[in-house]
Amino acid sequence: MDTLLFSLFSIAYLVLFILALYLFKKHRVLSAAILLPVIAGLIYDNGIIATGRFIGEGSFLEGLNAARFWLHAFFTPLLVLYAWMALKQADVSWAKTAWFQWAAILLTVALVLFELFTEVFGLSLEPRWEYRTLSYTSAELSGGPPLMVLVVSLVLLVASIVVWRKQGWIWFFVGSLVMIVGSAVKMPIESGAVTNMFELMLIVSLLVTAWFQRK
């Protein structure tokens, strides 16, 4: 079942990538452009998990999975820049200042470096079968989401509240809240794809927010 779910997620992200590309090219919405590498990373991530059982254990699949960690480290922090751009597009005055722009850029770079040094460099992978899917995961599993993910989630949540108050647009907030709650609460569902479903809901909320702000 999870193989089918991860495959469907990959297809859904491919559709979202095309929509984000159209939104940027047609309306020049910069927040949509920022989403493009993030969505591309999620297409790859879900696609590798979906096809892992067919590739089989070995160095090739291990290498493909190692790339997942690298893409996650470089692309997920870009959501901080998305939050900044969404605030600018909401015409929030302080988000347009130079100091805030540099703060967003420096935080993004800091999160990338933190993830690289704490999660990626020296990464040791081991095969993991879960709900009939095969992937390679870190041999040193943590007890919760990485600090980088927590910081990014908090930044998105705060930005979504500001956008909600400024523009009366609630869906950015709903997507951010669903992602945080979904990651924190263990669902009584026999599936390893639950968290990825919440990720998909978040990305959808970010893309429709970019569409709402296109004017």
Order of alpha helices (4+ residues) and beta strands (2+ residues): alpha-alpha-alpha-alpha-alpha-beta-beta-alpha-alpha-alpha
